[in-house]
C-alpha cells in the first residue's frame, strides 16, 4: 500500500469525486494498492475494507482520526481524536474470519459477511424492508432452496448482527461543559474521503501559489515533498 500524496492524491480525489459514496472508498484503495482493482475490492467484507481504509489513513494522514463538532445539548465545541491503531486492533480482534454456520428447522444455514458489492446492488431498492431482505438473500445460503430468507428468521437477524458487529465503528464523546455523552457512528470510508478531499484542495492551493510565483508546472510541484513545498511557501511569505 502507498500513501495518497502528490499526483496520486489529486488523481484519486478527482476520480472519486464523480462516484457514489460506496464506490469512493474502492477508488481510493485501488489507487493506493498497486495491481488491485475495484471489482476485487468490492468482494471484500466491510470489516476487511475498513481495515484497509484505516491503514491508508494512517499511511497518508497520520496515526490519529481528528474531527470537530458541537454538543447537541449546549452547543459547546467538541474535538474528536481517535488513535488509528486502536481501531485497527479492534477490527482485527473481533472480525469474523469468514461465514458463520448453524442448523435450524432441519436446515443447514450459512451466512457470509456483507461486501461493498452487496450494498451497491441494493441501493436502487426503494423500500427498507425489501432492501434488507435482498441483502440477506445475497449473504445467506441454506441446505434447501428457499423462496425468501425468512425461512431461517428465528436467529438470522441475530446472526447477521453478530457477524457485522466488528465492522461498525463508533466512539463516545463527552462534553466538557455540560457532561452530556453521545455515541457517534464512525463511517471510516466517509471520514477518509473528507480527509482526501481537504488534502487535495490544500495541495492545489499550494500548486497555484508556487506556479504563480515561479512558473513551475503542476506536475513538478505535486512531485515535491510536502516539506519542500512548505519551505518555498515560507520564503514567499517572508
C-alpha positions in Angstrom: 0.0 0.0 0.0 1.2 3.5 -0.8 0.2 6.9 0.7 -2.1 9.2 -1.2 0.2 12.2 -1.8 1.1 14.4 -4.7 -0.1 13.5 -8.1 -1.6 10.2 -6.8 -3.7 12.2 -4.3 -5.0 14.5 -7.0 -5.8 11.7 -9.4 -7.6 9.6 -6.8 -9.6 12.6 -5.5 -10.6 13.6 -9.0 -11.8 10.1 -9.9 -13.6 9.5 -6.5 -15.5 12.8 -6.6 -17.6 11.5 -9.5 -18.6 8.3 -7.8 -21.3 7.2 -5.4 -20.3 7.2 -1.7 -19.9 3.4 -1.6 -17.6 3.5 -4.7 -15.4 6.2 -3.4 -13.6 4.0 -0.9 -12.9 1.5 -3.6 -11.4 4.2 -5.9 -9.1 5.4 -3.1 -8.0 1.8 -2.3 -7.4 0.9 -5.9 -5.0 3.9 -6.3 -3.3 3.1 -3.0 -2.8 -0.7 -3.6 -0.8 -1.4 -6.8 -2.3 -4.1 -9.1 -5.6 -4.1 -7.2 -8.9 -3.3 -9.0 -12.3 -2.2 -7.8 -14.1 -5.4 -8.7 -11.7 -7.4 -6.4 -12.0 -4.8 -3.6 -15.8 -4.8 -3.8 -15.7 -8.5 -2.8 -14.0 -7.8 0.5 -16.2 -7.8 3.6 -16.9 -4.4 5.1 -14.6 -5.2 8.1 -11.8 -6.1 5.7 -12.4 -3.0 3.7 -12.4 -0.8 6.8 -9.1 -2.3 7.9 -7.5 -1.2 4.6 -9.1 2.2 4.8 -7.7 2.7 8.4 -4.2 1.6 7.2 -4.5 4.0 4.3 -5.4 6.9 6.6 -2.5 6.1 8.9 -0.1 6.0 6.0 -1.4 9.1 4.3 -2.6 11.4 7.1 -1.1 10.1 10.3 -2.0 8.0 13.3 -5.0 10.0 14.6 -8.5 10.4 13.4 -9.3 14.1 14.2 -12.7 15.8 13.9 -14.8 18.6 15.3 -18.4 19.0 16.2 -20.9 20.7 18.6 -22.6 19.4 21.7 -26.3 18.8 20.9 -27.2 19.9 24.4 -25.3 23.2 25.0 -23.6 23.8 21.6 -20.0 23.7 23.1 -17.2 22.9 20.7 -16.1 19.3 20.7 -13.0 17.7 19.4 -12.5 14.1 18.4 -9.2 12.3 18.5 -9.0 8.6 18.0 -5.8 6.5 17.6 -6.0 4.6 14.3 -4.0 1.7 15.9 -6.7 1.1 18.5 -9.4 0.9 15.8 -7.3 -1.5 13.7 -6.7 -3.6 16.8 -10.5 -3.8 17.5 -11.3 -4.8 13.9 -8.6 -7.5 13.9 -9.7 -8.8 17.3 -13.5 -9.0 16.7 -13.8 -9.5 13.0 -15.2 -12.9 11.9 -12.7 -14.9 9.8 -15.5 -16.0 7.4 -19.1 -17.2 7.2 -20.9 -18.5 10.2 -23.0 -21.6 10.1 -25.8 -23.1 12.2 -28.7 -25.5 11.9 -32.3 -24.5 12.2 -35.6 -26.3 11.4 -33.6 -29.2 10.0 -31.7 -27.0 7.5 -28.1 -26.1 7.4 -27.6 -22.3 7.2 -24.5 -20.3 6.2 -24.2 -16.5 6.4 -21.3 -14.7 4.9 -20.2 -11.1 5.7 -21.7 -8.2 3.6 -19.4 -6.7 0.9 -19.4 -3.3 -0.8 -20.6 -5.1 -3.9 -23.7 -6.3 -2.0 -24.5 -2.8 -0.8 -24.1 -1.4 -4.3 -26.6 -4.0 -5.6 -29.4 -2.8 -3.3 -29.0 1.0 -3.5 -31.8 1.3 -6.0 -34.3 -0.7 -4.0 -36.8 1.9 -2.6 -38.1 0.1 0.5 -36.0 -0.5 3.6 -37.6 -3.9 4.3 -37.2 -5.0 0.7 -33.6 -3.9 0.6 -32.9 -5.8 3.9 -34.5 -8.9 2.5 -32.4 -8.7 -0.7 -29.2 -8.2 1.3 -30.0 -11.3 3.4 -30.7 -13.3 0.3 -27.3 -12.4 -1.1 -25.4 -13.4 2.0 -27.4 -16.4 3.1 -27.2 -20.0 1.7 -29.1 -23.0 3.1 -29.2 -26.7 2.5 -32.6 -26.5 0.7 -34.0 -24.0 -1.8 -35.9 -21.2 0.0 -38.2 -18.6 -1.5 -37.1 -15.9 1.0 -34.7 -15.5 3.9 -37.5 -15.5 6.5 -37.3 -19.3 6.4 -34.3 -19.0 8.8 -35.8 -15.9 10.5 -35.6 -17.2 14.1 -31.9 -16.4 14.5 -31.0 -14.9 11.2 -31.0 -11.2 12.2 -29.2 -12.1 15.4 -26.5 -13.9 13.5 -26.3 -11.1 11.0 -25.7 -8.5 13.7 -23.2 -10.8 15.4 -21.3 -11.2 12.1 -21.1 -7.5 11.4 -20.6 -6.0 14.8 -16.9 -5.5 14.3 -17.4 -3.7 11.1 -19.4 -1.0 12.8 -17.1 1.5 14.4 -18.3 4.0 17.0 -17.0 6.5 19.6 -18.3 8.2 22.6 -17.9 12.0 23.1 -18.3 13.7 26.5 -19.0 17.4 26.6 -16.6 19.2 28.9 -19.1 21.9 29.6 -22.4 20.1 30.4 -21.0 16.5 30.7 -23.5 15.1 28.2 -22.3 11.9 26.5 -23.1 11.0 22.9 -22.2 7.9 21.0 -21.5 8.5 17.3 -21.2 6.1 14.4 -17.8 6.4 12.7 -18.0 5.9 8.9 -14.3 5.5 8.1 -15.0 5.5 4.4 -16.7 8.9 4.5 -14.1 10.2 7.1 -11.2 9.2 4.8 -12.9 10.8 1.8 -13.3 14.1 3.6 -9.6 14.0 4.5 -8.6 13.2 0.9 -10.7 16.0 -0.5 -9.4 18.5 2.0 -5.8 17.4 1.4 -6.3 17.7 -2.4 -7.7 21.2 -2.0 -4.7 22.3 0.1 -2.3 20.8 -2.4 -4.0 22.6 -5.3 -3.8 25.9 -3.4 -0.1 25.3 -2.9 0.5 24.4 -6.5 -1.4 27.6 -7.6 0.7 29.8 -5.4 4.1 28.2 -6.4 3.2 28.1 -10.1 2.2 31.8 -10.0 5.4 32.7 -8.3 7.9 30.5 -10.0 6.3 29.4 -13.2 6.7 25.7 -12.4 4.4 23.1 -13.8 1.7 21.4 -11.7 3.4 18.0 -12.1 6.8 19.3 -10.8 5.2 20.9 -7.8 3.0 18.0 -7.0 6.1 15.7 -7.1 7.8 17.7 -4.4 7.8 16.5 -0.9 5.4 18.4 1.4 8.4 19.7 3.4 10.0 21.2 0.2 6.7 22.9 -0.9 6.3 24.3 2.6 9.9 25.7 2.6 9.2 27.5 -0.7 5.9 28.8 0.5 7.6 30.1 3.7 10.1 32.0 1.5 7.3 33.6 -0.5 5.6 34.8 2.7 8.8 36.1 4.3 
